[in-house]
């Protein structure tokens, strides 16, 4: 039987020795998942909870519904089961303030759009309660019209659907979801706090609809949406709600004075309706600027303020220096909602005691730093993490227990056994030999003396690459992945479960690659990809082959809609024991004469799409990953791969929310990318890819990455990217603004794609423009991919002919 060594091909499904301790560890017991609730934490609050279900039940129900295999009633049943389960879980843990209306079939901002009846005209909605047909058309598009824009939710990997607003839009109460779910919980005997996206944040996160004058500000619609919020609040009050939570996360941004005034105006207008209801104004992901803090603490309609004391590193000092109003509650977010590390309970308790001395015992509530939707669901579902690493972790279910344990301790009912076990786990992590690798630390430290820039300017490199690659004008390519069919997924699963041999697995994957290559050759695509059938996820795949990473079985987190990711856990110093992609890239290139891209995930994206260690600065971990990717890039080049793509889809995502902190991040993030590819020849073409974020404000940093070609999302955002080039930014490298949205099942026509390419050519030189989709094709079906790519290639050829005849 063939036994391939890990150095020859990806070891995705192998158990390498570096993932295990050198000797069996002592049996650690994670205090976060063995604690029995005393059900008396009357000062505990959860901002929000994962809605996908412990084993992605919502994902499978949604996709079954979209495929027409099940009906709306079955989808609603699964959704209700998830909601009931999470309410009961929080109630049984003793949580006082349990959120409702945090469940969503797709996205909470889209839910708010539905609530307000803010449906773009193209979806044909004529009024009444918004149903699944209109709702999912806005999210995903349909055969006739495209989806609404999707972009990143602040600095997370979650995506929200961007509202499209216009001055003449009429708002109407069109989704009663918040009230329905509040009543649903109440029927179970569980009192909840309905959660609404706040009116000002909703407008600040919106964009003008296409065709609307650029001077239009969605914030000008505040007085038009407030009446709908009043209707919702009146219904909630009539149903018995005594608390409501407004999520206003935009307050942590650098806001202008007129934007801050909008919060005052909004909550003054709501004040009368809110009589008899206590209001939590919730903020997260950073500390509040001083002017925002002063404004929020002065709002009469607000009873409580939720502050992030994890990412908000200056929040405690802010409260110390500016004080806290005696008539309000402080919901102190001391348990991290964005990461999976067990809370340092003793440190958090000290912080809470400091706050108690300022705020007062009766006014202090223990909370999560943000919604727990950004972390995995339940550590009890993990069967393959070893006991030592497990003792260092807390998923959403365990974080509920941490919040309540801290609330109990603050009330004088400290669970000494629980706290003692937590302290032991904290010390175990600090001293573990698995965490620290001196050689890796030294190599990363040595990187700071150089900027690692390729010696030859990009224009000269592109000329050298063209002489070797001989590509046509407007070269076509795809982003990397091809459809992951049920057969491909089953193949990986059977190999993982030892139901097929390694030789059978390798041959089957090779056949899948041959199929993908043949399709691309028949379509006449210029630069090919191998389709990535061997990969489970673009980050997890690499993490499984790097030292310093651990992996979960069910540590899923929602990215958007039904799309879930399973982030690796970076627990220690990172290095690459063996090549990771060389075997498959070499095999793919051997079956075609066309250029085959080597496909890698970049160091910044691996960092930002993992649960990262919180015991050292992010840049140190990123430099370690960059060195590992650098080794892989040079091995790919050595085996004859002429085009290497290093995806940095998450570069923008890691950007700090405050402008004063952004330059430092961009400096080390861009540096990390250059480290990864600075050693290749001029004739080796380095691509990168970015998607579904606003890149215009960091375009100069993107240029500074010094990639030869960048492919970047453009179509779903209605060519927002192109505006930066219309404003005079010069870009000399190759660039492929996406010509169609892959997150919609809709198939664009040749004419539509040609029109998009012409819009690109209006602002960019033809010799630098590439033609490609917005993103990878993993989530699509071949019945969608083939005709879409056929039309894409046809559009490129049509324009080549037109451009040639115009000379």
N, C-alpha and C positions, 0 to 999 in steps of 0.2 A: 504493500500500500504506500502511495506517495505521501511523504511527510514533509511539507514545506516549512522551512525555518522562518521565524518571524522576520528575519532580515531580508527575506525574499519577497514577502507580500504582507499586506495588512493583517495584523493580528487582532482584528476587531473582536472576535469571539473567543480569544484565547485567554487563559488566566496566567499572566506573567508573574514571575516570582517577586518582582518589585512591588506588586500590589499587596503583598502580604508581609507581616512582620517577620524578622529573622527567627523568632521563636514564638510559640503560642503565647498570646498576651493573657494577663490575668482576666478573669471574667468581670467585665465592667457592667454595671447596671445603670442605664441612663435614667436619671431621676425624673426627667421630663415625661417619661411614659409609664412610670409605675405608680405615680402619686394617685392616691384615692382622694377625690374631692371631699372637702368637709362641708360644701354647699353653704358657705356663709360669707363669701367675699362680696359684700354689699357695695364695694367701691371699685368694681372692675368693669372694663369696657373693651369691646373688640370693634375696631374700625370697619372691618369687612372680612369675608371668608371666601376661600376658593369655591367656585361654582361648578367645576368640571366633574366633581365626584371623585371618590378615592381611587377609582380605577378607570377614569375617563368615561364614565357612563354617559355624560352629556355629549361628548364627541361622537360616540357611536350612535346615539339616538338621533343627533342632528344629521349625520351623514346618511343614515338609513332613511330619514324623512326626505332629505334632498334627492336621494336616488329613487324615491317613490316606492320604497319597500315597506314603509310603515306610514300610518296616517298621523294627523295632527293630535288626535286623542292620545296615541301612544307616546308621542314626544312630550306632551303635557304631563302625562303620568310619570315619566322618568324625571322630568324637571321637578315635579312636586315631591317626589321621593327624596331627591337631593336636598331640596329646601328643608323639608321636615327633618331629615337626618342631621343637618348642620345646626338647626335651631335646638333640637333636643340635645345635641352634643354640648353646645354652649350652656344650655340650661342645667344639664346634669353636672357640669363643672362648677356651677355656682355663679356664673356670670350675671351681673346685674343689668348691664346695658347691652342687649343682644340686637344686632342690626338686622333689619329686613329690607327688602328691595335691593339687596346687593347681588342677588342672583340675576343673571342675564342670559338670554338665548344667544346673544352675540357680543354685545358691548353696552356698557352703562351709559355712554354718551349717546349712542344710537337710541337707547331707551328713552333718554331725555328728549331727543328729537321727535320721537313718536309721541311722547307725552304732550309736547307743545304743538303737535300737528305741523311741524316744520318740514314737510315732505317736498322735495324738489318737484316741479311740475312734470318732469319727464317720466315719473313713475305712475302717472295717471290716477292718483288718489283723488276721490271726489268727496271725501268726508266720511264721518262715522268712525267707529273704533278701528284702529289700525290693526290689521291681521297679519299673519305670517307672509302672505304673498307680497305685500308692499314692504314689510319689514326686511325680509331677506333679499328682496330686489335692491333695496338701498345698500345692504351690506355686501352683496355678491354680484349685483347686476343680473341681467337675464338675457334671453336671446335677442332682445330688441335694444336695450339701453345699458350703458355701463354702470358700474357701481360707483358709489361716492368715494371720495379720497380716503385713504387710510394712512395714518402716520403714528409715530411712537408716542406713547403716554409718558411725557416728561423724560426722565432718564432711566426708563425701564424697557424691557423687551416686550411689553404688552402694546398692542396697537389699538387705537380707537378710530371710529368713523367720524371724519371731520364734517360738522354741520355746514351746509351751504345756505347762506342767508341773503336776502335782498330787501331793499327798502319797502317794497310793496307786499311783502309776505304777510299773510294773515295767520295769526296763531290761534289755535283752538285746542281745547282739552280733548285729546284724541287717544290717549292710552291710560287706563285706570289701574295699571299694573301695581303701582306703589300701594294703593288702597287695598286691592285684591289680596296682595301678599301679606299685608298687615293683618287683615281679617283672617286669613288662612292660619297664621301663627296664633292669633288670639283664640281661634276655635280649638287649638291644641292646649290651651291654658298657658301659653307662653306670651308674655308681654314683650314687644320689640320696639326698637327705635327705627322708624322708617328713614331710609337714607336717600337723599336727593342730591344730584349734582347741582351745586349752587348756581343761581341765575347769572352772576357776573362771570364766574369761571366758564360757564357754558358759552357765553358770548365771546369771551377772550380766546377761547379755543376754536371758535368758528372762523369761517372765511367767507368773503363775498362770493356769491354765485357767479358762474361764468357769464361774462357780458355786462356785469354791473360795473359802474364807474369806480375806478381805483380809489377815489377819495372817500368812498362809502366805508364807514366803520360799523361792524356788527354791534358794537357797544351802544350805538344810537338806538337800538331796538329794545333797550332795557324796559322802558315804560310799556311796551307792547307785550312782553312776555310775563311781566309781573302779575297781570290778571289771571293767567293760567295757573301760576304758582299759588295764587290765593285760592283758586278753586280746589286745587289738590289739597292744600292745607285745611281748608274748611271740611272736606270729605274725611280727611284723616282724623280731625278733631271730633267730627260726628261719630266716627267709628270707635272712638275711645282713646286715641293716641294722646299721650301726655308729653312725650319727647319726640323731637325730630332732629335729624342730623343733616346739615348742609355741608357737602364737601366743596371747599373752595381752595384747591391746591395752588391755583395761580397766585395766591397771596405770597408765596415764597419767592416769586420771580422779582426782577427789577422793574417795578411798575412806575408809570408816570403819575403825576398828581391827579390828572383827570380820571385815570383808571381806578385809583384808590377812592376817589370821590364817588365812583359808581357803586362801590360797596356800601358807602354811607346811604346813598339814595335808595338802593335796593332794599336794605333792611329797615329803613325808615318807612318805606311804602308797605312793607310786610308787617310792620309792628302791630297794627290793630288786629289783623287776621291771626297773628301769633299769640294773641292774648289767651292765656290758659294753656299754652304749649311751651315747654322749655326747649330751647334751641341749643344744640351743639354745633358750633362752627368749627369744622375739622380742617386742619392743614397738615401737609406732610411732604416728605422728600428733602426738606432743608429747614433751616431756621428762618424766621420772619425777619425781614429788614426792620430797622427800628421804627421807620415811619409807618409801616404796615402794622406793626405790633401796637403802636400807640392808637392807631385808628380802630383796630379790631377790639381792643380792650375798652374802647369808649362806646361801642354799639349797644344801645339800650335794649334792642330786641334779642340780643344774644345772651343766653344764660350760662354757657360753658364754652371754653375754647380748647380745642385739641391741638397740641404742639408735639412735634417730632423731636425727641431728645436723643435720637440715635444718629440720623444724618444731620440733624440740626445741632452741630457741635457747639454753637454759640448760644443756644437757647437758654441754658441754665444761667449764664452770665447776663443775658438779656433780662431775665426775670429778676435776678438779683439787683441789677442796676436800675431798672425802670419800675420795679414793683409789679404787683398784680392786683386788680380791682377786688375789693372785699365782697362785692355782690355777685361774683361769678365763680363758677367751678373751673378748675384746671384738670383737663384730661391729659395726663402726662404719658406720652408715648415712649416708654422705656424698653419695651420688648420689640426687637427688630422684626419688622414685617417684610423685609426684602431679602433677608439671608437666612440660612438654615443652621447657624451655630446656636448652641444652647446659651441662654442668657447667663451672664455672670450675676447671679442673684444677689450676692452680697454687695457688689458694686452698685447695682440698681437700687437696692434698698437704701444705701447711703445717699444716693441722689434723691430718692423720694423723701427721705427724712429732711434733707436740706430744703426741698420744696415745701414740705409740711410746715417748716418753721416760718416760711414766708406767706403761704397761702392759708394755712390752717388745716387741721385734721379733717374737718367736715367738708371742706371744699376741694379736697384732692382725690382724684380718681386715677386708678392705674389702667393704662391702655397700651395698645400696640402702636408702633411708630407710624404705621400706615395700614392699609388693608392687607390681610394675609394672603390675598389672591396671588401675590408675587412670590410665594414660597410653595413648597410641595405640601401635600395634604396631610399625610399621616405616616409617621415613622414606623408604626406597627405593621404597615404593609411591606416593610423592607426585610427580606429574608436572606440577602446575600452580603450585606454590610457586616464586617466583623464587629465584635463587641466593643473594641477599643474606639474605633471611629464612631460607632453608633452612640457611644457615651458622650461624644462631643456635640451632638446634633439635637435640633428640635424643629420639627415641621409644624404646620399650622395647628394640628390637634394638640401637640405638646406645648405650643406657645400659649394656647388658652389656659393650660394648667399653670404655666409660669406666671401669667398675668394674675391669676387667682391666688397663687401662692404668695406673690408679692403683696397683693391686697390684704390677705390674711395676716401676713407678717406686719404690715403697716398698722393693722388694727390690734396688734399685740398677740396674735395667734400664730406665731412663727412655727412652721413645721421643721423642726431641727434636723430630722433625718433626711428630709428632702433637700434642705439647704446644704447639709454636710456632704451628701452624695454629689450635689452640683459642684461644690468646691473641689472635691476629689477629681472630678472630670476635668475641671479647668486646669488643675495642676498637671494632670496626666497629659493633656494636650501640649502644654508649655514644655514639658521635659521629654516628650517622645522622640526617639531617634528617627522615626519615620518622617518627621516634620522638617528637620534641618539637614542640609547637605552643604558642607563648607566649600567644596570645589565649585558647586553651582553658584553659590553666593559670591565667591571671588570673581568668577567669570562675568557675572552680571555687573558687578561693581566696576570692573575694568572698562565697561562700555561707555562710561560717562565722559571719557576724554576725547571723543570724536563724534562728528555728526553722521558718519557712515553714509555719505552721499556718493553715488556713482560718479566716476571721474569725467565721463563724457556727457555733454549736454543732451537732452532728450531729442532735440531735432536731429542731431547727428546719429544718435542711436536708431531712430526711426528709419533713416535712410539706409543704414547698414542692415537693419532687419528686413526692409522691403526688398533689398537686393537678394536676400536669402530666401524669403518666404514667397515673393512674387505674387502678392495678393491683388485682386481687382479693386477698382474704386468702390467705395461703400461696401467693404467686406462684411459678410454675414457671419454670425456666430450665435451660440446660445450661452446661457450663464453657467451651466454646469450639470445640474441634475435633469434626468428624464423621468417619466412617470414611474412611480414605485407601485407596480401592479400587485395584486394579491399573490400572484405566483412568486414574485421576487421576495415579498415579505415572508411568505411561507418557507421559501428556500433558506433564508437566513435563520428563521425560527427553527427549522428542522436541523440545521447544522448546529445551532446553539444547544439543542436538546440531544445531540449525538444520534439523531435518527438517520443521518446520512454521513458518509465518510468525508474527510477533507478533500480527497481527490474528486469525489462526486460534486462537492460544493464548488471547487475551483472550476471544473469543467462547465458546470451550469452557469456560473457567473460569466465566464468567458463567452458562452453562447449568447447571453443577454447583451454583453458588450458588442459582440458582432452584429446583433440585431440593431442596436442603437446606431452603430457606425454605418451600417447599410442604409438605414432610414435617412441619415444625414447626407450620405453621398447621393442617394436618389433625389433628395430635395435640392441638391447642389449647394449645400452650405459650405462656406469657405474654410473656416477654422472649426474643427470638430471637438467634441467632448466625448468621454466614454460613458456618460450617463449615471455614474456612481451607484450601480446596483448593489455594491458591497457595503454601502454606507447606511447606517441607521439615522444619523443626524450629522450635520456639518461640523458640530463642535464635539459631540459625544464620541464620534468616530476617532477623532484625533486624541481626545483625552484618554481613551482606553489604551492608547499606545504610548502615553507619556508618563513618566514617573512623577509622583506627587498628586495624582488624581484618584478619586474614588467614584463609584458609580452606583446608582440606585436601580431598582426594578420598577418601582411605581412613583418615582419622584417627579411626576409630571407637573408642568406649569402652563397655564394658558398663554398663548402668544396672540391669537386673535380667533374669534369664532370657534371652529372645531379644531383649529391647529394648536397642538400642544407640543411642548419641548421638554426634554428631560436633561436639565443642565448637569454637567459633571460637577463634582465637588473638588475644588483645589484645596488640599489640606496641607501640602508641603512644598518644598523646593522642586522646581520643574526641570526635567531634562528628557532627552530622546535616546532611549537605549538602542533602537534599531530604526531603519527606514520604515516609513509608514504607507507610502503610496506608490513607490517606485515599481513594484511588481506589476500592478494593474495598469499604470500609465505606459509602461514599456510594452505590455501585452497589447494594449489598445493601439499604440502607434505602429506596431508590427503588422497590422492588418489594413493599413491605409497609407497612401502616399501624401495625403493632405496633412497639414499641421494638426496635431492632437494636443490640446491643452492639458498640462498637468494641473490638477485642481487641489488647492490648499486653502485652509481657513487661516486667516491672518492672526497675529498675536493679540491684537486689541479686541477682535471679535471673540476669540477664544476666552479672553479675560472677561469681557462684558456679558457673555452668554453662559458663564459658569457661575456657580455659587463660590465666590472667591474668599480666600482666607482673610480674616479681619485682624490678623496679628502683625501685619507689616504693610507699608504703603503699597498702593496698587501698582505704581510704576515698577517697583522691584520685581513683582511677580510677572509683569508684562515683559520686562527685559529678559527674564529667564525663558519665557515662552518664545520670544523672538529669536533667541539663540537656537532653540530646538527647531524652529521653522527654517532658519538659515541653513542648518545642516541638511534638511530635507530638500530645499531649493537647489542646493549645490549637487546633491545626489541625482536629482531629476535631470539637471543640465548635463551631468556626466554620462547619463545613459541615453542622451540624444533627444530629450524633450526641448523643443525650441520656443514654445510658448508656455509660460507658467502663470497661472492666475492665483493671486493671493487675496482672497475675499476679505474685505473689511466692512461688511454690512453693518456692523455695530459701532463704527467709529463715532458717529454723531451721538449715538445713544449714551455714551459714557460722559458726554460733555456736561460739566457742572452747570447747575441751573442759574447760578449767579455769574455775571460777566467778569467780576473781579477774580474769579477762580479758573476761568476758561483757558487763559493763555498757557498756564503751567501744564494743564492736562493735554492740550493740543501739542505742546512741545514734546512731551515724552511719548505720546501716542504716535505721532508722525515719525518720530525718531525710531520707535520700535518697528514700524513698517519698513523703514529704510534699512535697519539692521538685518532684516530677514532676507533682503535681496541685493545688498550692496556688492556681493562678491561675484556676480555673474558677468559673462561677457557682454559686450555691446550688442552682439547679434541675438542674444536671448531676450525675447520680448516678455516683459513683466506686465501682466494685467492685474487690475483689482476691480472689485464690484461693491457697490453700495446701494441700499434700497430703503424706501419708505421712511424717510426722515426729511427734515428741511435742511438742505445742504448749503443754501445760498449764503448764509452768514458765516460759513467756515470754508468758503471756496478757496481762499488763499492758502489755507492749511492743506486742502486737498491737492492743490498744485504743488505744494512743498513736499508732498509724499514722493514726487518724482517717479511715478509709475509711467510706463510707456503708453498704456491704454487704460482708460477707466470706463466701465459700463455701469450705468446708474439709472435708477428708477426715474421715469419722467412722465409716462402716459397717464397713470391713474391720478396724478396730481395736476393734470391738465397743463403740462409743459411749464410748471412753475420754475423748474431748473433753468429753462432757457432765458428767463428774465434777467438773470445775472450776467449773461453774455450780451444781451441787448443793452445793458447798462455800461458796457465797455470793458469788462474783464477779458483779458487775453489768455487763451489756453492753447499752448503749442503742442501738447501731447495728443494721442489718439483718444477719442471719446465716443461712446455709444449710448446716447440717451435712449432709454427703452421706448420701443414703438408700439407695444401693446401690453395690457395688464393681464398677467397670468393668474391673478387671484380671482378672476371672474371666469365662468364657463363660456362666456360670450366669445365668438370667433370673429375677429375683425376682418373687414374686407381688404382686398389689395389696394383699393382707392383710398381707404381710410389710413392705411399704413403709409402709403405714398405721401399723403397729405402731411402726416406727422414728420416724415423724413424731410419734406420740403420746408417745414417750419424750422427744423434743425439747421438745414442748409442756409436758411436766411440769416443765421447769426454765427455760423461756424464755417471754416474753410472745408471744402469738400474732401481734401486729401487727408483730413484727420477724423472724419466721421465714420463710425461703424454702425451696423444695423443689427439689433438684437432685441429680445423681449425685455421686460422690466426686471425679471427675476428668474430663478430656477423653475423647472417644470415638474418637480417632484409630486406636487399635489393634484396635478391635472390628469386627465385621461388621454389615451392615444387618439381617441375619436375627436378630441378637442385640439390636441397638440399638432397632429399632422396637417389638418387644413389651415391652422393658424400660421405654422411655419411655411407652408406652401405659399400662402399669401404674402408673408414677409419677404421671402426670397424673390417672388414675382415683382413686388414693389421695388426692391433694390435693383433688379435687372431693368425694370421699366425706367427708373431714374438714371441708371448708367447710360442707357441708350439716349435719353433726352439730353443729358449733360454732354455726351460725346457729340451729338449732332449740333449742339449749340455753340461748339468751339469755332 
